[in-house]
Structure formats: C-alpha cells, structure tokens
Amino acid sequence: MKKIIILISSMFLFIGLTVAQTDNTATKPGITYTCSMHPEISSDKPGTCPKCGMDLVQKASIQYTCPMHPEVISDSPGKCPKCKMDLVVKSSALYSCPMHPEVTSMEPGKCPKCGMKLKKTKSQDHQMKMGCCM
C-alpha cells in the first residue's frame, strides 16, 4: 500500500513539475508584433525578425475617428465618409520617436530604429503630425 501511495505522489509531483516548466508566456489577444524594418513581418508574440534579426516591436493599434461623427472609426488615417473631414487619432496618449515620427506606441519605450526614448505626445500634437487641419 505504501508503494502505491509513493508511486501516485511521485506521479503528481512529476506532472506538477512538468506543467510548471512549460512556456506560459501568454500574449494579449489582438496584439501584433512586427519588425520596424520589415512591416510585412507579423507575429502574435514577441521575438526576432526572420529577415534581419531585429527584435519585433508591438504594433500600435491606433484608431482614427471623425471629430464630428465619433461613430466613424478607422484603423488608418483618411477622410470621414460622411463629412470629408480628416480623421483624428482616437487615443488620448500616444508615444512617438522624436527622430522617427512614424514609430508610435501606446506605451512608453525606446525607438527600435535609433534607440531614443519615445516621447509622450498629446493626441492633438499627433493629429498635426498626421496632417490634420484642426
């Protein structure tokens, strides 16, 4: 009877250790990682670019909206289909590189191109960079 209890305990211990050692790097749903030099490279978890070996960076999920029609939402800049006004960035805080304004992030960090610290910009400042005439 003791041998069975020891055997069962050992199995539970082994299973527990095996599960604990598995890769539990959970990624947030909807987050995409991309290479700053090769934007066609896309991954659902962090890693390195298969073309150049650079670290993949989190792709900013920026949404644009119309100031007059907030129900109009787009993933890219452009014009409102209803009133033809320029769409503006929907987020209230955005980080961008002072040297590479196309590098943006929803969180602070460093520019993958030059290593500079990303600066916090207000959405209106970013709208001006995107060509908004507000």
Buried (B, 14 or more C-beta within 10 A) or exposed (E): EEEEEEEEEEEEEEEEEEEEEEEEEEEEEEBBBBBBEBEEBEBEEEEEBEEEEBEBBBBBEBEBBBBEBEEBEBEEBEEBEEEEBBBBBBBEEBBBBEEBEEBBBBEEBBBBBEEEEBEEBEBEBBBEBBEBEE
